[in-house]
Amino acid sequence: MCYFFVIIASLKSHFFGYVRKKVPFVGALIDKELSGQLSVWEKSLHKQLKGMKYCKHLPEKGWSKAKVVDEIAQMNQLGKLLIKDTTAKAN
């Protein structure tokens, strides 16, 4: 029974990939929708990250355990905010 769902998922993936490549109109529509949604997510993320610092390089001195835990907690909170923001716009 489980193999049935795997086969169906694989067939769907191959079918839609084939249609996207062979029918330019469909590929263009998919690309347009994806770019629109990505732009909404990027704007939402920029609002959430406003004022936050991010590391481009490894620090010379390592962080303390408390600093690492704090950073992880902040990143987890960002994920929750992003999910809430995108679901609110969808409704």
mmCIF file as gemmi writes it, N, C-alpha and C atoms, coordinates in Angstrom:
data_model
loop_
_atom_site.group_PDB
_atom_site.id
_atom_site.type_symbol
_atom_site.label_atom_id
_atom_site.label_alt_id
_atom_site.label_comp_id
_atom_site.label_asym_id
_atom_site.label_entity_id
_atom_site.label_seq_id
_atom_site.pdbx_PDB_ins_code
_atom_site.Cartn_x
_atom_site.Cartn_y
_atom_site.Cartn_z
_atom_site.occupancy
_atom_site.B_iso_or_equiv
_atom_site.pdbx_formal_charge
_atom_site.auth_seq_id
_atom_site.auth_asym_id
_atom_site.pdbx_PDB_model_num
ATOM 1 N N . MET Axp A 1 ? 0.822 -1.192 0 1 0 ? 1 A 1
ATOM 2 C CA . MET Axp A 1 ? 0 0 0 1 0 ? 1 A 1
ATOM 3 C C . MET Axp A 1 ? 0.867 1.257 0 1 0 ? 1 A 1
ATOM 4 N N . CYS Axp A 2 ? 1.947 1.26 0.766 1 0 ? 2 A 1
ATOM 5 C CA . CYS Axp A 2 ? 2.835 2.413 0.862 1 0 ? 2 A 1
ATOM 6 C C . CYS Axp A 2 ? 3.527 2.678 -0.48 1 0 ? 2 A 1
ATOM 7 N N . TYR Axp A 3 ? 3.875 1.611 -1.185 1 0 ? 3 A 1
ATOM 8 C CA . TYR Axp A 3 ? 4.524 1.761 -2.48 1 0 ? 3 A 1
ATOM 9 C C . TYR Axp A 3 ? 3.617 2.458 -3.48 1 0 ? 3 A 1
ATOM 10 N N . PHE Axp A 4 ? 2.319 2.254 -3.338 1 0 ? 4 A 1
ATOM 11 C CA . PHE Axp A 4 ? 1.357 2.885 -4.234 1 0 ? 4 A 1
ATOM 12 C C . PHE Axp A 4 ? 1.488 4.403 -4.165 1 0 ? 4 A 1
ATOM 13 N N . PHE Axp A 5 ? 1.572 4.946 -2.956 1 0 ? 5 A 1
ATOM 14 C CA . PHE Axp A 5 ? 1.664 6.398 -2.789 1 0 ? 5 A 1
ATOM 15 C C . PHE Axp A 5 ? 2.994 6.933 -3.306 1 0 ? 5 A 1
ATOM 16 N N . VAL Axp A 6 ? 4.044 6.172 -3.15 1 0 ? 6 A 1
ATOM 17 C CA . VAL Axp A 6 ? 5.35 6.577 -3.653 1 0 ? 6 A 1
ATOM 18 C C . VAL Axp A 6 ? 5.325 6.625 -5.175 1 0 ? 6 A 1
ATOM 19 N N . ILE Axp A 7 ? 4.72 5.641 -5.781 1 0 ? 7 A 1
ATOM 20 C CA . ILE Axp A 7 ? 4.621 5.591 -7.244 1 0 ? 7 A 1
ATOM 21 C C . ILE Axp A 7 ? 3.774 6.751 -7.759 1 0 ? 7 A 1
ATOM 22 N N . ILE Axp A 8 ? 2.645 7.015 -7.1 1 0 ? 8 A 1
ATOM 23 C CA . ILE Axp A 8 ? 1.776 8.123 -7.517 1 0 ? 8 A 1
ATOM 24 C C . ILE Axp A 8 ? 2.515 9.449 -7.398 1 0 ? 8 A 1
ATOM 25 N N . ALA Axp A 9 ? 3.217 9.661 -6.309 1 0 ? 9 A 1
ATOM 26 C CA . ALA Axp A 9 ? 3.966 10.909 -6.112 1 0 ? 9 A 1
ATOM 27 C C . ALA Axp A 9 ? 5.034 11.067 -7.181 1 0 ? 9 A 1
ATOM 28 N N . SER Axp A 10 ? 5.715 9.994 -7.506 1 0 ? 10 A 1
ATOM 29 C CA . SER Axp A 10 ? 6.749 10.037 -8.534 1 0 ? 10 A 1
ATOM 30 C C . SER Axp A 10 ? 6.145 10.348 -9.897 1 0 ? 10 A 1
ATOM 31 N N . LEU Axp A 11 ? 5.028 9.725 -10.205 1 0 ? 11 A 1
ATOM 32 C CA . LEU Axp A 11 ? 4.361 9.989 -11.483 1 0 ? 11 A 1
ATOM 33 C C . LEU Axp A 11 ? 3.904 11.437 -11.588 1 0 ? 11 A 1
ATOM 34 N N . LYS Axp A 12 ? 3.344 11.973 -10.509 1 0 ? 12 A 1
ATOM 35 C CA . LYS Axp A 12 ? 2.911 13.37 -10.511 1 0 ? 12 A 1
ATOM 36 C C . LYS Axp A 12 ? 4.096 14.295 -10.749 1 0 ? 12 A 1
ATOM 37 N N . SER Axp A 13 ? 5.181 14.032 -10.057 1 0 ? 13 A 1
ATOM 38 C CA . SER Axp A 13 ? 6.369 14.862 -10.191 1 0 ? 13 A 1
ATOM 39 C C . SER Axp A 13 ? 6.895 14.844 -11.622 1 0 ? 13 A 1
ATOM 40 N N . HIS Axp A 14 ? 7.003 13.664 -12.196 1 0 ? 14 A 1
ATOM 41 C CA . HIS Axp A 14 ? 7.51 13.558 -13.57 1 0 ? 14 A 1
ATOM 42 C C . HIS Axp A 14 ? 6.535 14.17 -14.568 1 0 ? 14 A 1
ATOM 43 N N . PHE Axp A 15 ? 5.251 13.952 -14.381 1 0 ? 15 A 1
ATOM 44 C CA . PHE Axp A 15 ? 4.255 14.478 -15.306 1 0 ? 15 A 1
ATOM 45 C C . PHE Axp A 15 ? 4.279 16.004 -15.319 1 0 ? 15 A 1
ATOM 46 N N . PHE Axp A 16 ? 4.23 16.617 -14.133 1 0 ? 16 A 1
ATOM 47 C CA . PHE Axp A 16 ? 4.186 18.072 -14.076 1 0 ? 16 A 1
ATOM 48 C C . PHE Axp A 16 ? 5.513 18.69 -14.501 1 0 ? 16 A 1
ATOM 49 N N . GLY Axp A 17 ? 6.612 18.017 -14.232 1 0 ? 17 A 1
ATOM 50 C CA . GLY Axp A 17 ? 7.905 18.49 -14.712 1 0 ? 17 A 1
ATOM 51 C C . GLY Axp A 17 ? 7.963 18.458 -16.23 1 0 ? 17 A 1
ATOM 52 N N . TYR Axp A 18 ? 7.425 17.39 -16.822 1 0 ? 18 A 1
ATOM 53 C CA . TYR Axp A 18 ? 7.385 17.261 -18.283 1 0 ? 18 A 1
ATOM 54 C C . TYR Axp A 18 ? 6.515 18.359 -18.891 1 0 ? 18 A 1
ATOM 55 N N . VAL Axp A 19 ? 5.333 18.556 -18.318 1 0 ? 19 A 1
ATOM 56 C CA . VAL Axp A 19 ? 4.414 19.582 -18.835 1 0 ? 19 A 1
ATOM 57 C C . VAL Axp A 19 ? 5.049 20.957 -18.717 1 0 ? 19 A 1
ATOM 58 N N . ARG Axp A 20 ? 5.701 21.212 -17.61 1 0 ? 20 A 1
ATOM 59 C CA . ARG Axp A 20 ? 6.328 22.524 -17.397 1 0 ? 20 A 1
ATOM 60 C C . ARG Axp A 20 ? 7.4 22.801 -18.447 1 0 ? 20 A 1
ATOM 61 N N . LYS Axp A 21 ? 8.169 21.765 -18.802 1 0 ? 21 A 1
ATOM 62 C CA . LYS Axp A 21 ? 9.234 21.947 -19.783 1 0 ? 21 A 1
ATOM 63 C C . LYS Axp A 21 ? 8.699 22.024 -21.213 1 0 ? 21 A 1
ATOM 64 N N . LYS Axp A 22 ? 7.7 21.212 -21.527 1 0 ? 22 A 1
ATOM 65 C CA . LYS Axp A 22 ? 7.232 21.102 -22.907 1 0 ? 22 A 1
ATOM 66 C C . LYS Axp A 22 ? 6.17 22.123 -23.293 1 0 ? 22 A 1
ATOM 67 N N . VAL Axp A 23 ? 5.47 22.673 -22.31 1 0 ? 23 A 1
ATOM 68 C CA . VAL Axp A 23 ? 4.441 23.668 -22.607 1 0 ? 23 A 1
ATOM 69 C C . VAL Axp A 23 ? 4.895 25.002 -22.008 1 0 ? 23 A 1
ATOM 70 N N . PRO Axp A 24 ? 5.457 25.872 -22.836 1 0 ? 24 A 1
ATOM 71 C CA . PRO Axp A 24 ? 6.029 27.12 -22.318 1 0 ? 24 A 1
ATOM 72 C C . PRO Axp A 24 ? 5.034 27.966 -21.514 1 0 ? 24 A 1
ATOM 73 N N . PHE Axp A 25 ? 3.786 27.973 -21.923 1 0 ? 25 A 1
ATOM 74 C CA . PHE Axp A 25 ? 2.765 28.767 -21.231 1 0 ? 25 A 1
ATOM 75 C C . PHE Axp A 25 ? 2.632 28.321 -19.775 1 0 ? 25 A 1
ATOM 76 N N . VAL Axp A 26 ? 2.629 27.021 -19.548 1 0 ? 26 A 1
ATOM 77 C CA . VAL Axp A 26 ? 2.495 26.489 -18.196 1 0 ? 26 A 1
ATOM 78 C C . VAL Axp A 26 ? 3.743 26.828 -17.374 1 0 ? 26 A 1
ATOM 79 N N . GLY Axp A 27 ? 4.907 26.656 -17.964 1 0 ? 27 A 1
ATOM 80 C CA . GLY Axp A 27 ? 6.149 26.983 -17.274 1 0 ? 27 A 1
ATOM 81 C C . GLY Axp A 27 ? 6.206 28.452 -16.877 1 0 ? 27 A 1
ATOM 82 N N . ALA Axp A 28 ? 5.748 29.332 -17.78 1 0 ? 28 A 1
ATOM 83 C CA . ALA Axp A 28 ? 5.743 30.765 -17.484 1 0 ? 28 A 1
ATOM 84 C C . ALA Axp A 28 ? 4.784 31.089 -16.343 1 0 ? 28 A 1
ATOM 85 N N . LEU Axp A 29 ? 3.617 30.443 -16.33 1 0 ? 29 A 1
ATOM 86 C CA . LEU Axp A 29 ? 2.657 30.673 -15.243 1 0 ? 29 A 1
ATOM 87 C C . LEU Axp A 29 ? 3.219 30.219 -13.9 1 0 ? 29 A 1
ATOM 88 N N . ILE Axp A 30 ? 3.849 29.057 -13.89 1 0 ? 30 A 1
ATOM 89 C CA . ILE Axp A 30 ? 4.428 28.537 -12.654 1 0 ? 30 A 1
ATOM 90 C C . ILE Axp A 30 ? 5.536 29.467 -12.159 1 0 ? 30 A 1
ATOM 91 N N . ASP Axp A 31 ? 6.401 29.906 -13.06 1 0 ? 31 A 1
ATOM 92 C CA . ASP Axp A 31 ? 7.491 30.811 -12.678 1 0 ? 31 A 1
ATOM 93 C C . ASP Axp A 31 ? 6.948 32.13 -12.135 1 0 ? 31 A 1
ATOM 94 N N . LYS Axp A 32 ? 5.892 32.632 -12.751 1 0 ? 32 A 1
ATOM 95 C CA . LYS Axp A 32 ? 5.287 33.892 -12.308 1 0 ? 32 A 1
ATOM 96 C C . LYS Axp A 32 ? 4.717 33.749 -10.9 1 0 ? 32 A 1
ATOM 97 N N . GLU Axp A 33 ? 4.011 32.675 -10.644 1 0 ? 33 A 1
ATOM 98 C CA . GLU Axp A 33 ? 3.427 32.447 -9.314 1 0 ? 33 A 1
ATOM 99 C C . GLU Axp A 33 ? 4.512 32.262 -8.266 1 0 ? 33 A 1
ATOM 100 N N . LEU Axp A 34 ? 5.544 31.491 -8.605 1 0 ? 34 A 1
ATOM 101 C CA . LEU Axp A 34 ? 6.629 31.265 -7.653 1 0 ? 34 A 1
ATOM 102 C C . LEU Axp A 34 ? 7.365 32.558 -7.32 1 0 ? 34 A 1
ATOM 103 N N . SER Axp A 35 ? 7.653 33.359 -8.328 1 0 ? 35 A 1
ATOM 104 C CA . SER Axp A 35 ? 8.378 34.607 -8.069 1 0 ? 35 A 1
ATOM 105 C C . SER Axp A 35 ? 7.527 35.566 -7.253 1 0 ? 35 A 1
ATOM 106 N N . GLY Axp A 36 ? 6.221 35.58 -7.499 1 0 ? 36 A 1
ATOM 107 C CA . GLY Axp A 36 ? 5.329 36.438 -6.712 1 0 ? 36 A 1
ATOM 108 C C . GLY Axp A 36 ? 5.306 36.016 -5.257 1 0 ? 36 A 1
ATOM 109 N N . GLN Axp A 37 ? 5.19 34.73 -5.001 1 0 ? 37 A 1
ATOM 110 C CA . GLN Axp A 37 ? 5.153 34.231 -3.631 1 0 ? 37 A 1
ATOM 111 C C . GLN Axp A 37 ? 6.488 34.44 -2.932 1 0 ? 37 A 1
ATOM 112 N N . LEU Axp A 38 ? 7.582 34.224 -3.66 1 0 ? 38 A 1
ATOM 113 C CA . LEU Axp A 38 ? 8.899 34.445 -3.065 1 0 ? 38 A 1
ATOM 114 C C . LEU Axp A 38 ? 9.081 35.904 -2.674 1 0 ? 38 A 1
ATOM 115 N N . SER Axp A 39 ? 8.575 36.813 -3.496 1 0 ? 39 A 1
ATOM 116 C CA . SER Axp A 39 ? 8.698 38.233 -3.179 1 0 ? 39 A 1
ATOM 117 C C . SER Axp A 39 ? 7.902 38.579 -1.926 1 0 ? 39 A 1
ATOM 118 N N . VAL Axp A 40 ? 6.724 37.974 -1.749 1 0 ? 40 A 1
ATOM 119 C CA . VAL Axp A 40 ? 5.93 38.196 -0.536 1 0 ? 40 A 1
ATOM 120 C C . VAL Axp A 40 ? 6.694 37.692 0.682 1 0 ? 40 A 1
ATOM 121 N N . TRP Axp A 41 ? 7.282 36.515 0.579 1 0 ? 41 A 1
ATOM 122 C CA . TRP Axp A 41 ? 8.044 35.944 1.698 1 0 ? 41 A 1
ATOM 123 C C . TRP Axp A 41 ? 9.262 36.798 2.03 1 0 ? 41 A 1
ATOM 124 N N . GLU Axp A 42 ? 9.954 37.281 0.977 1 0 ? 42 A 1
ATOM 125 C CA . GLU Axp A 42 ? 11.138 38.103 1.219 1 0 ? 42 A 1
ATOM 126 C C . GLU Axp A 42 ? 10.77 39.391 1.941 1 0 ? 42 A 1
ATOM 127 N N . LYS Axp A 43 ? 9.685 40.052 1.525 1 0 ? 43 A 1
ATOM 128 C CA . LYS Axp A 43 ? 9.247 41.289 2.176 1 0 ? 43 A 1
ATOM 129 C C . LYS Axp A 43 ? 8.887 41.023 3.629 1 0 ? 43 A 1
ATOM 130 N N . SER Axp A 44 ? 8.198 39.934 3.869 1 0 ? 44 A 1
ATOM 131 C CA . SER Axp A 44 ? 7.805 39.572 5.221 1 0 ? 44 A 1
ATOM 132 C C . SER Axp A 44 ? 9.034 39.299 6.08 1 0 ? 44 A 1
ATOM 133 N N . LEU Axp A 45 ? 9.993 38.603 5.53 1 0 ? 45 A 1
ATOM 134 C CA . LEU Axp A 45 ? 11.204 38.273 6.268 1 0 ? 45 A 1
ATOM 135 C C . LEU Axp A 45 ? 12.01 39.525 6.578 1 0 ? 45 A 1
ATOM 136 N N . HIS Axp A 46 ? 12.081 40.455 5.626 1 0 ? 46 A 1
ATOM 137 C CA . HIS Axp A 46 ? 12.822 41.694 5.865 1 0 ? 46 A 1
ATOM 138 C C . HIS Axp A 46 ? 12.2 42.495 7.003 1 0 ? 46 A 1
ATOM 139 N N . LYS Axp A 47 ? 10.871 42.487 7.104 1 0 ? 47 A 1
ATOM 140 C CA . LYS Axp A 47 ? 10.204 43.174 8.208 1 0 ? 47 A 1
ATOM 141 C C . LYS Axp A 47 ? 10.608 42.543 9.533 1 0 ? 47 A 1
ATOM 142 N N . GLN Axp A 48 ? 10.642 41.226 9.568 1 0 ? 48 A 1
ATOM 143 C CA . GLN Axp A 48 ? 10.956 40.509 10.801 1 0 ? 48 A 1
ATOM 144 C C . GLN Axp A 48 ? 12.414 40.686 11.208 1 0 ? 48 A 1
ATOM 145 N N . LEU Axp A 49 ? 13.308 40.803 10.235 1 0 ? 49 A 1
ATOM 146 C CA . LEU Axp A 49 ? 14.735 40.886 10.526 1 0 ? 49 A 1
ATOM 147 C C . LEU Axp A 49 ? 15.208 42.316 10.773 1 0 ? 49 A 1
ATOM 148 N N . LYS Axp A 50 ? 14.316 43.277 10.648 1 0 ? 50 A 1
ATOM 149 C CA . LYS Axp A 50 ? 14.691 44.676 10.795 1 0 ? 50 A 1
ATOM 150 C C . LYS Axp A 50 ? 15.375 44.902 12.145 1 0 ? 50 A 1
ATOM 151 N N . GLY Axp A 51 ? 16.576 45.447 12.095 1 0 ? 51 A 1
ATOM 152 C CA . GLY Axp A 51 ? 17.319 45.745 13.308 1 0 ? 51 A 1
ATOM 153 C C . GLY Axp A 51 ? 18.126 44.59 13.869 1 0 ? 51 A 1
ATOM 154 N N . MET Axp A 52 ? 17.964 43.398 13.308 1 0 ? 52 A 1
ATOM 155 C CA . MET Axp A 52 ? 18.738 42.257 13.81 1 0 ? 52 A 1
ATOM 156 C C . MET Axp A 52 ? 20.106 42.221 13.138 1 0 ? 52 A 1
ATOM 157 N N . LYS Axp A 53 ? 21.088 41.8 13.91 1 0 ? 53 A 1
ATOM 158 C CA . LYS Axp A 53 ? 22.427 41.635 13.358 1 0 ? 53 A 1
ATOM 159 C C . LYS Axp A 53 ? 22.586 40.21 12.856 1 0 ? 53 A 1
ATOM 160 N N . TYR Axp A 54 ? 23.401 40.033 11.857 1 0 ? 54 A 1
ATOM 161 C CA . TYR Axp A 54 ? 23.709 38.689 11.381 1 0 ? 54 A 1
ATOM 162 C C . TYR Axp A 54 ? 25.199 38.593 11.109 1 0 ? 54 A 1
ATOM 163 N N . CYS Axp A 55 ? 25.704 37.403 11.24 1 0 ? 55 A 1
ATOM 164 C CA . CYS Axp A 55 ? 27.145 37.177 11.113 1 0 ? 55 A 1
ATOM 165 C C . CYS Axp A 55 ? 27.498 36.778 9.69 1 0 ? 55 A 1
ATOM 166 N N . LYS Axp A 56 ? 28.458 37.494 9.125 1 0 ? 56 A 1
ATOM 167 C CA . LYS Axp A 56 ? 28.972 37.122 7.815 1 0 ? 56 A 1
ATOM 168 C C . LYS Axp A 56 ? 30.261 36.306 7.94 1 0 ? 56 A 1
ATOM 169 N N . HIS Axp A 57 ? 30.889 36.414 9.103 1 0 ? 57 A 1
ATOM 170 C CA . HIS Axp A 57 ? 32.154 35.726 9.34 1 0 ? 57 A 1
ATOM 171 C C . HIS Axp A 57 ? 32.113 35.09 10.72 1 0 ? 57 A 1
ATOM 172 N N . LEU Axp A 58 ? 32.979 34.119 10.912 1 0 ? 58 A 1
ATOM 173 C CA . LEU Axp A 58 ? 33.109 33.533 12.238 1 0 ? 58 A 1
ATOM 174 C C . LEU Axp A 58 ? 33.74 34.558 13.178 1 0 ? 58 A 1
ATOM 175 N N . PRO Axp A 59 ? 33.227 34.664 14.379 1 0 ? 59 A 1
ATOM 176 C CA . PRO Axp A 59 ? 33.816 35.623 15.325 1 0 ? 59 A 1
ATOM 177 C C . PRO Axp A 59 ? 35.206 35.16 15.767 1 0 ? 59 A 1
ATOM 178 N N . GLU Axp A 60 ? 36.037 36.139 16.115 1 0 ? 60 A 1
ATOM 179 C CA . GLU Axp A 60 ? 37.389 35.789 16.578 1 0 ? 60 A 1
ATOM 180 C C . GLU Axp A 60 ? 37.321 35.029 17.898 1 0 ? 60 A 1
ATOM 181 N N . LYS Axp A 61 ? 36.427 35.47 18.773 1 0 ? 61 A 1
ATOM 182 C CA . LYS Axp A 61 ? 36.253 34.798 20.052 1 0 ? 61 A 1
ATOM 183 C C . LYS Axp A 61 ? 34.919 34.06 20.017 1 0 ? 61 A 1
ATOM 184 N N . GLY Axp A 62 ? 34.909 32.811 20.424 1 0 ? 62 A 1
ATOM 185 C CA . GLY Axp A 62 ? 33.682 32.009 20.396 1 0 ? 62 A 1
ATOM 186 C C . GLY Axp A 62 ? 32.611 32.545 21.329 1 0 ? 62 A 1
ATOM 187 N N . TRP Axp A 63 ? 31.364 32.231 21.026 1 0 ? 63 A 1
ATOM 188 C CA . TRP Axp A 63 ? 30.244 32.662 21.858 1 0 ? 63 A 1
ATOM 189 C C . TRP Axp A 63 ? 30.139 31.788 23.098 1 0 ? 63 A 1
ATOM 190 N N . SER Axp A 64 ? 29.577 32.365 24.13 1 0 ? 64 A 1
ATOM 191 C CA . SER Axp A 64 ? 29.3 31.583 25.341 1 0 ? 64 A 1
ATOM 192 C C . SER Axp A 64 ? 28.092 30.693 25.088 1 0 ? 64 A 1
ATOM 193 N N . LYS Axp A 65 ? 27.898 29.732 25.954 1 0 ? 65 A 1
ATOM 194 C CA . LYS Axp A 65 ? 26.751 28.825 25.821 1 0 ? 65 A 1
ATOM 195 C C . LYS Axp A 65 ? 25.439 29.615 25.891 1 0 ? 65 A 1
ATOM 196 N N . ALA Axp A 66 ? 25.368 30.598 26.783 1 0 ? 66 A 1
ATOM 197 C CA . ALA Axp A 66 ? 24.159 31.413 26.924 1 0 ? 66 A 1
ATOM 198 C C . ALA Axp A 66 ? 23.87 32.197 25.644 1 0 ? 66 A 1
ATOM 199 N N . LYS Axp A 67 ? 24.914 32.727 24.991 1 0 ? 67 A 1
ATOM 200 C CA . LYS Axp A 67 ? 24.749 33.476 23.747 1 0 ? 67 A 1
ATOM 201 C C . LYS Axp A 67 ? 24.226 32.564 22.636 1 0 ? 67 A 1
ATOM 202 N N . VAL Axp A 68 ? 24.738 31.359 22.555 1 0 ? 68 A 1
ATOM 203 C CA . VAL Axp A 68 ? 24.294 30.399 21.538 1 0 ? 68 A 1
ATOM 204 C C . VAL Axp A 68 ? 22.825 30.049 21.764 1 0 ? 68 A 1
ATOM 205 N N . VAL Axp A 69 ? 22.459 29.782 23.011 1 0 ? 69 A 1
ATOM 206 C CA . VAL Axp A 69 ? 21.072 29.446 23.331 1 0 ? 69 A 1
ATOM 207 C C . VAL Axp A 69 ? 20.155 30.614 22.992 1 0 ? 69 A 1
ATOM 208 N N . ASP Axp A 70 ? 20.594 31.84 23.291 1 0 ? 70 A 1
ATOM 209 C CA . ASP Axp A 70 ? 19.803 33.032 22.978 1 0 ? 70 A 1
ATOM 210 C C . ASP Axp A 70 ? 19.598 33.185 21.469 1 0 ? 70 A 1
ATOM 211 N N . GLU Axp A 71 ? 20.648 32.98 20.695 1 0 ? 71 A 1
ATOM 212 C CA . GLU Axp A 71 ? 20.55 33.084 19.231 1 0 ? 71 A 1
ATOM 213 C C . GLU Axp A 71 ? 19.587 32.033 18.669 1 0 ? 71 A 1
ATOM 214 N N . ILE Axp A 72 ? 19.673 30.829 19.177 1 0 ? 72 A 1
ATOM 215 C CA . ILE Axp A 72 ? 18.785 29.766 18.719 1 0 ? 72 A 1
ATOM 216 C C . ILE Axp A 72 ? 17.337 30.108 19.037 1 0 ? 72 A 1
ATOM 217 N N . ALA Axp A 73 ? 17.104 30.651 20.241 1 0 ? 73 A 1
ATOM 218 C CA . ALA Axp A 73 ? 15.75 31.044 20.636 1 0 ? 73 A 1
ATOM 219 C C . ALA Axp A 73 ? 15.219 32.141 19.712 1 0 ? 73 A 1
ATOM 220 N N . GLN Axp A 74 ? 16.069 33.106 19.357 1 0 ? 74 A 1
ATOM 221 C CA . GLN Axp A 74 ? 15.65 34.173 18.432 1 0 ? 74 A 1
ATOM 222 C C . GLN Axp A 74 ? 15.311 33.606 17.057 1 0 ? 74 A 1
ATOM 223 N N . MET Axp A 75 ? 16.126 32.699 16.556 1 0 ? 75 A 1
ATOM 224 C CA . MET Axp A 75 ? 15.868 32.116 15.242 1 0 ? 75 A 1
ATOM 225 C C . MET Axp A 75 ? 14.589 31.288 15.251 1 0 ? 75 A 1
ATOM 226 N N . ASN Axp A 76 ? 14.349 30.557 16.325 1 0 ? 76 A 1
ATOM 227 C CA . ASN Axp A 76 ? 13.101 29.794 16.431 1 0 ? 76 A 1
ATOM 228 C C . ASN Axp A 76 ? 11.895 30.723 16.433 1 0 ? 76 A 1
ATOM 229 N N . GLN Axp A 77 ? 12.007 31.846 17.108 1 0 ? 77 A 1
ATOM 230 C CA . GLN Axp A 77 ? 10.912 32.812 17.155 1 0 ? 77 A 1
ATOM 231 C C . GLN Axp A 77 ? 10.658 33.396 15.768 1 0 ? 77 A 1
ATOM 232 N N . LEU Axp A 78 ? 11.713 33.644 15.003 1 0 ? 78 A 1
ATOM 233 C CA . LEU Axp A 78 ? 11.541 34.162 13.645 1 0 ? 78 A 1
ATOM 234 C C . LEU Axp A 78 ? 10.755 33.183 12.791 1 0 ? 78 A 1
ATOM 235 N N . GLY Axp A 79 ? 11.034 31.901 12.929 1 0 ? 79 A 1
ATOM 236 C CA . GLY Axp A 79 ? 10.299 30.899 12.164 1 0 ? 79 A 1
ATOM 237 C C . GLY Axp A 79 ? 8.825 30.926 12.502 1 0 ? 79 A 1
ATOM 238 N N . LYS Axp A 80 ? 8.488 31.087 13.758 1 0 ? 80 A 1
ATOM 239 C CA . LYS Axp A 80 ? 7.088 31.143 14.172 1 0 ? 80 A 1
ATOM 240 C C . LYS Axp A 80 ? 6.417 32.384 13.618 1 0 ? 80 A 1
ATOM 241 N N . LEU Axp A 81 ? 7.118 33.525 13.641 1 0 ? 81 A 1
ATOM 242 C CA . LEU Axp A 81 ? 6.551 34.761 13.118 1 0 ? 81 A 1
ATOM 243 C C . LEU Axp A 81 ? 6.323 34.665 11.617 1 0 ? 81 A 1
ATOM 244 N N . LEU Axp A 82 ? 7.279 34.081 10.908 1 0 ? 82 A 1
ATOM 245 C CA . LEU Axp A 82 ? 7.16 33.959 9.461 1 0 ? 82 A 1
ATOM 246 C C . LEU Axp A 82 ? 5.967 33.095 9.093 1 0 ? 82 A 1
ATOM 247 N N . ILE Axp A 83 ? 5.776 32.01 9.792 1 0 ? 83 A 1
ATOM 248 C CA . ILE Axp A 83 ? 4.65 31.124 9.506 1 0 ? 83 A 1
ATOM 249 C C . ILE Axp A 83 ? 3.337 31.84 9.786 1 0 ? 83 A 1
ATOM 250 N N . LYS Axp A 84 ? 3.24 32.544 10.902 1 0 ? 84 A 1
ATOM 251 C CA . LYS Axp A 84 ? 2.019 33.276 11.245 1 0 ? 84 A 1
ATOM 252 C C . LYS Axp A 84 ? 1.729 34.333 10.205 1 0 ? 84 A 1
ATOM 253 N N . ASP Axp A 85 ? 2.757 35.06 9.757 1 0 ? 85 A 1
ATOM 254 C CA . ASP Axp A 85 ? 2.571 36.141 8.809 1 0 ? 85 A 1
ATOM 255 C C . ASP Axp A 85 ? 2.076 35.631 7.458 1 0 ? 85 A 1
ATOM 256 N N . THR Axp A 86 ? 2.648 34.549 6.951 1 0 ? 86 A 1
ATOM 257 C CA . THR Axp A 86 ? 2.245 34.039 5.642 1 0 ? 86 A 1
ATOM 258 C C . THR Axp A 86 ? 0.857 33.388 5.702 1 0 ? 86 A 1
ATOM 259 N N . THR Axp A 87 ? 0.502 32.747 6.811 1 0 ? 87 A 1
ATOM 260 C CA . THR Axp A 87 ? -0.827 32.152 6.889 1 0 ? 87 A 1
ATOM 261 C C . THR Axp A 87 ? -1.886 33.225 7.07 1 0 ? 87 A 1
ATOM 262 N N . ALA Axp A 88 ? -1.555 34.32 7.724 1 0 ? 88 A 1
ATOM 263 C CA . ALA Axp A 88 ? -2.517 35.414 7.881 1 0 ? 88 A 1
ATOM 264 C C . ALA Axp A 88 ? -2.833 36.044 6.535 1 0 ? 88 A 1
ATOM 265 N N . LYS Axp A 89 ? -1.842 36.194 5.665 1 0 ? 89 A 1
ATOM 266 C CA . LYS Axp A 89 ? -2.072 36.772 4.342 1 0 ? 89 A 1
ATOM 267 C C . LYS Axp A 89 ? -2.846 35.83 3.436 1 0 ? 89 A 1
ATOM 268 N N . ALA Axp A 90 ? -2.682 34.526 3.63 1 0 ? 90 A 1
ATOM 269 C CA . ALA Axp A 90 ? -3.376 33.547 2.795 1 0 ? 90 A 1
ATOM 270 C C . ALA Axp A 90 ? -4.867 33.532 3.092 1 0 ? 90 A 1
ATOM 271 N N . ASN Axp A 91 ? -5.254 33.833 4.336 1 0 ? 91 A 1
ATOM 272 C CA . ASN Axp A 91 ? -6.668 33.805 4.724 1 0 ? 91 A 1
ATOM 273 C C . ASN Axp A 91 ? -7.321 35.069 4.362 1 0 ? 91 A 1
